[in-house]
């Protein structure tokens, strides 16, 4: 197999062009929607010209079935789980509320009988909330997602039932959910969270939460330091064995976490020390800040000490 060859994934129906072959044997394939997916050579089969001559071109109907198609949105709720591509390796996860109903939302990842909370809070009408990042090449190892929604009723009205949705991503189906995400106004892998699963028993849910933490109290937002050092040595105990993508993921998680805490705790400003390096981290931070609705402005700061290696963020 060589760069430019057309191949088919053995575990699915996707076809694409080889764009890169690494020394470790991993191959990057550009599929029809322009997205890059990684694969091993053993997972691919080469499509020879003789195959095309013998069988001819696929009929139009089959091509349409194999291409990513938008998923139809629910008529009554408008809740979505979106996987937004950051680059050809990483995805950001968002919950989107494209309805007129406010919800208490709880998102967690499931490991057998164990769970880890990724998001817990209010999801207002027209709001989207990012709650995690994922590496595309690790999709087979992603845990399942458990999403719970409780409608918020501010007036006396007929109550809508709470509900939950469980999802386990499969590569053969995942890439067919490419669509324009509402509210984000960007192309993403979109999953509509229709109320197709059983309704939640609120009492049982409360008992479950009390068992997890019987003395749980509403805690005040954590106020971070005014200056956050994002150098990987400050964030990880053993960064030597980490890949560049893993380092970037940890740094961006620390940035997002401290920025959210700064906003929630009422801080007016916060500085992120990202260093100069190749500029990837600074560029990604500035990109996310430019899209954040709670940011008044941001600028390079402390040039005498950090050059262009620090960014001051003014919070509105």
C-alpha positions as CSV (number, residue, x, y, z in Angstrom):
1,X,0.0,0.0,0.0
2,X,1.2,3.5,-0.9
3,X,0.1,7.1,-0.4
4,X,-2.7,7.8,-2.8
5,X,-4.1,4.2,-3.0
6,X,-7.8,3.8,-2.5
7,X,-8.7,1.4,0.3
8,X,-11.7,0.0,2.2
9,X,-12.0,-0.6,5.9
10,X,-12.6,-4.3,6.7
11,X,-14.7,-3.5,9.8
12,X,-17.1,-1.1,8.0
13,X,-18.1,0.2,4.6
14,X,-16.0,3.3,4.5
15,X,-13.6,3.9,1.6
16,X,-10.9,6.5,1.3
17,X,-7.5,7.5,0.1
18,X,-4.2,6.9,2.0
19,X,-2.8,10.2,2.9
20,X,0.0,9.3,5.3
21,X,1.9,6.1,6.4
22,X,3.8,6.4,9.7
23,X,7.0,4.4,10.6
24,X,5.0,2.5,13.2
25,X,2.7,1.1,10.5
26,X,-0.4,3.3,11.3
27,X,-2.1,4.6,8.2
28,X,-4.2,7.8,7.9
29,X,-7.1,7.6,5.5
30,X,-9.2,10.5,4.1
31,X,-12.8,9.3,3.8
32,X,-15.5,10.9,1.6
33,X,-16.5,13.6,4.0
34,X,-12.9,14.9,4.1
35,X,-12.3,13.6,7.6
36,X,-9.0,11.8,8.5
37,X,-9.3,8.5,10.3
38,X,-6.4,6.3,11.6
39,X,-6.2,2.5,10.9
40,X,-3.7,-0.4,10.9
41,X,-2.7,-2.0,7.6
42,X,-4.3,-5.2,8.7
43,X,-7.7,-3.4,8.9
44,X,-7.6,-2.3,5.3
45,X,-8.0,-3.9,1.9
46,X,-6.7,-2.3,-1.3
47,X,-9.2,-1.5,-4.0
48,X,-7.6,-2.5,-7.3
49,X,-8.6,-1.0,-10.6
50,X,-9.5,-4.5,-11.8
51,X,-12.3,-4.6,-9.1
52,X,-13.8,-1.4,-10.5
53,X,-13.6,-2.6,-14.1
54,X,-15.2,-6.0,-13.2
55,X,-18.0,-4.7,-11.0
56,X,-18.4,-1.2,-12.5
57,X,-19.2,1.9,-10.5
58,X,-21.6,1.7,-7.6
59,X,-25.2,2.8,-8.3
60,X,-26.2,6.2,-7.1
61,X,-28.5,4.8,-4.5
62,X,-25.7,2.8,-2.8
63,X,-23.4,5.8,-2.7
64,X,-26.1,7.8,-1.0
65,X,-26.6,5.1,1.6
66,X,-22.9,4.9,2.4
67,X,-22.3,8.7,2.7
68,X,-22.8,10.5,6.0
69,X,-26.4,11.7,6.3
70,X,-27.9,14.2,8.7
71,X,-29.9,12.7,11.5
72,X,-33.4,14.1,11.8
73,X,-33.9,16.1,15.0
74,X,-36.6,15.3,17.5
75,X,-39.8,17.3,17.3
76,X,-40.4,18.0,21.0
77,X,-37.0,18.1,22.7
78,X,-34.2,19.2,20.5
79,X,-31.4,17.8,22.7
80,X,-28.2,16.6,21.0
81,X,-24.9,15.1,21.7
82,X,-22.3,16.5,19.3
83,X,-18.7,15.4,18.6
84,X,-17.0,18.5,17.1
85,X,-13.7,17.8,15.2
86,X,-10.9,20.0,16.6
87,X,-8.4,18.5,14.1
88,X,-7.9,15.1,12.4
89,X,-7.1,13.5,15.7
90,X,-9.3,15.1,18.4
91,X,-13.0,15.7,19.0
92,X,-14.8,17.9,21.5
93,X,-18.0,16.7,23.1
94,X,-21.0,19.0,23.5
95,X,-24.5,18.8,24.9
96,X,-26.8,21.1,22.9
97,X,-30.3,22.3,23.9
98,X,-32.0,23.5,20.7
99,X,-35.5,23.6,22.4
100,X,-37.5,26.0,24.5
101,X,-37.3,23.8,27.6
102,X,-34.6,24.2,30.3
103,X,-33.1,20.9,31.7
104,X,-30.9,19.7,34.5
105,X,-28.4,17.7,32.6
106,X,-26.1,15.0,33.9
107,X,-23.5,13.3,31.6
108,X,-21.2,10.5,32.7
109,X,-19.1,7.8,31.2
110,X,-19.8,4.2,32.2
111,X,-17.2,1.5,33.0
112,X,-19.2,-1.6,33.9
113,X,-20.8,-0.8,37.3
114,X,-18.7,2.3,37.7
115,X,-19.4,5.8,36.5
116,X,-17.5,9.1,36.2
117,X,-19.4,12.4,36.0
118,X,-18.4,14.6,33.1
119,X,-21.1,17.3,33.4
120,X,-23.8,18.2,35.9
121,X,-25.7,21.4,35.7
122,X,-28.4,23.5,34.0
123,X,-28.7,23.4,30.2
124,X,-30.8,26.4,29.2
125,X,-32.8,26.8,26.0
126,X,-30.5,27.6,23.1
127,X,-27.4,26.7,25.1
128,X,-24.5,24.4,24.2
129,X,-22.0,23.1,26.8
130,X,-18.7,21.4,26.1
131,X,-17.9,18.7,28.6
132,X,-15.0,16.6,27.4
133,X,-12.5,15.8,24.6
134,X,-11.8,12.4,22.9
135,X,-9.1,11.0,20.6
136,X,-10.5,9.6,17.4
137,X,-8.0,6.8,17.2
138,X,-9.2,5.5,20.7
139,X,-12.8,5.2,19.7
140,X,-12.9,1.4,20.2
141,X,-11.8,2.0,23.8
142,X,-14.3,4.8,24.6
143,X,-16.7,3.9,27.4
144,X,-20.4,4.2,27.0
145,X,-22.1,7.5,27.8
146,X,-25.1,7.8,30.2
147,X,-27.1,11.1,29.7
148,X,-29.9,12.1,32.1
149,X,-32.3,15.0,31.7
150,X,-34.8,16.5,34.2
151,X,-37.0,19.3,32.8
152,X,-37.1,22.5,34.8
153,X,-40.6,24.0,35.3
154,X,-40.6,27.6,36.5
155,X,-44.3,27.9,36.3
156,X,-47.2,25.7,37.3
157,X,-47.7,23.5,34.2
158,X,-48.0,20.0,33.1
159,X,-44.8,18.3,34.0
160,X,-42.6,16.7,31.4
161,X,-41.0,13.4,32.6
162,X,-37.3,13.1,33.2
163,X,-35.5,10.6,30.9
164,X,-32.1,9.1,30.2
165,X,-30.2,7.9,27.1
166,X,-27.4,5.5,26.9
167,X,-25.0,5.5,24.0
168,X,-22.1,3.4,22.9
169,X,-20.2,4.7,19.9
170,X,-19.4,2.2,17.0
171,X,-17.1,3.3,14.2
172,X,-19.3,1.7,11.5
173,X,-22.2,3.9,12.5
174,X,-20.5,7.0,14.0
175,X,-19.2,8.4,10.7
176,X,-22.7,8.3,9.2
177,X,-24.0,10.9,11.7
178,X,-22.1,13.9,10.1
179,X,-24.4,16.9,10.1
180,X,-24.5,20.7,10.9
181,X,-24.9,21.0,14.7
182,X,-27.5,23.5,15.8
183,X,-26.3,26.4,18.0
184,X,-22.7,25.5,17.3
185,X,-23.3,26.2,13.6
186,X,-20.5,23.8,12.7
187,X,-20.2,20.4,11.1
188,X,-20.1,17.7,13.7
189,X,-21.1,14.1,14.4
190,X,-24.6,14.6,15.8
191,X,-26.8,12.3,17.8
192,X,-30.4,13.3,18.7
193,X,-31.3,12.4,22.2
194,X,-35.0,11.6,21.7
195,X,-37.0,10.4,24.6
196,X,-37.0,6.7,23.5
197,X,-35.8,5.2,26.7
198,X,-37.6,4.6,30.0
199,X,-38.6,7.6,32.1
200,X,-36.6,8.1,35.3
201,X,-38.0,7.5,38.7
202,X,-37.0,10.8,40.5
203,X,-37.2,9.3,44.0
204,X,-35.0,6.4,42.9
205,X,-32.5,8.8,41.3
206,X,-32.3,10.9,44.5
207,X,-31.7,7.8,46.5
208,X,-29.0,6.7,44.1
209,X,-27.3,10.1,44.4
210,X,-27.6,10.1,48.2
211,X,-25.9,6.6,48.3
212,X,-23.0,8.0,46.2
213,X,-22.6,11.0,48.6
214,X,-25.1,11.1,51.5
215,X,-23.7,14.3,52.9
216,X,-23.5,16.1,49.5
217,X,-24.0,19.9,49.8
218,X,-23.9,22.6,47.2
219,X,-20.3,23.8,47.3
220,X,-19.1,27.2,46.3
221,X,-17.2,27.5,43.0
222,X,-13.5,26.9,43.3
223,X,-11.5,30.1,42.7
224,X,-8.3,29.3,40.8
225,X,-5.1,31.2,41.0
226,X,-4.8,34.5,39.0
227,X,-2.0,32.9,37.0
228,X,-2.2,29.3,35.6
229,X,1.0,27.6,34.4
230,X,0.0,25.2,31.5
231,X,3.5,23.7,31.0
232,X,3.0,20.0,31.0
233,X,5.6,19.6,33.8
234,X,3.2,21.5,36.1
235,X,0.2,19.3,35.1
236,X,1.5,15.7,34.9
237,X,3.6,13.7,37.2
238,X,5.4,11.8,34.4
239,X,5.0,13.6,31.1
240,X,8.0,11.9,29.4
241,X,6.0,9.0,28.0
242,X,3.1,11.2,26.7
243,X,2.5,11.9,23.0
244,X,2.1,15.4,21.7
245,X,-1.7,14.9,21.3
246,X,-1.9,13.7,24.9
247,X,0.1,16.6,26.2
248,X,-2.2,19.1,24.3
249,X,-5.3,17.4,25.6
250,X,-4.1,17.7,29.3
251,X,-3.1,21.3,28.8
252,X,-6.5,22.2,27.2
253,X,-8.4,20.4,29.9
254,X,-6.5,22.4,32.5
255,X,-7.2,25.6,30.6
256,X,-11.0,24.9,30.2
257,X,-11.3,23.8,33.9
258,X,-9.6,26.9,35.3
259,X,-11.4,29.2,32.9
260,X,-14.8,27.8,33.9
261,X,-13.9,28.1,37.6
262,X,-12.7,31.7,37.1
263,X,-16.0,32.6,35.5
264,X,-18.1,30.7,38.0
265,X,-16.3,32.3,41.0
266,X,-16.7,35.8,39.6
267,X,-13.1,36.6,38.8
268,X,-12.5,39.7,36.6
269,X,-9.4,38.3,34.9
270,X,-7.0,35.3,34.7
271,X,-3.7,34.7,33.0
272,X,-2.6,31.5,31.3
273,X,1.1,30.8,30.9
274,X,1.3,28.5,27.8
275,X,4.9,29.2,26.6
276,X,6.0,29.9,23.1
277,X,7.1,26.5,21.7
278,X,5.5,25.8,18.3
279,X,2.5,28.0,19.0
280,X,-0.1,25.2,18.8
281,X,-1.3,25.6,22.4
282,X,-1.5,29.4,22.2
283,X,-3.4,29.3,18.9
284,X,-5.9,26.8,20.3
285,X,-6.4,28.8,23.5
286,X,-7.0,32.0,21.5
287,X,-9.4,30.2,19.2
288,X,-11.5,28.9,22.1
289,X,-11.4,32.3,23.8
290,X,-12.7,34.0,20.7
291,X,-15.7,31.7,20.6
292,X,-16.5,32.1,24.4
293,X,-19.5,34.3,25.2
294,X,-18.2,35.2,28.7
295,X,-14.9,36.7,27.6
296,X,-14.6,40.5,27.2
297,X,-11.2,40.4,25.5
298,X,-7.8,38.7,25.7
299,X,-4.3,39.7,24.9
300,X,-0.7,38.7,25.1
301,X,0.7,39.9,28.5
302,X,3.9,40.0,30.6
303,X,6.0,40.2,27.5
304,X,9.0,41.3,29.6
305,X,8.8,38.0,31.5
306,X,7.1,35.5,29.1
307,X,7.5,37.1,25.6
308,X,4.4,35.9,23.8
309,X,4.1,32.9,26.1
310,X,1.2,34.2,28.3
311,X,-2.3,35.4,27.7
312,X,-4.4,37.7,29.9
313,X,-8.1,37.0,29.8
314,X,-10.7,39.7,30.8
315,X,-14.0,38.1,31.9
316,X,-17.2,39.9,31.3
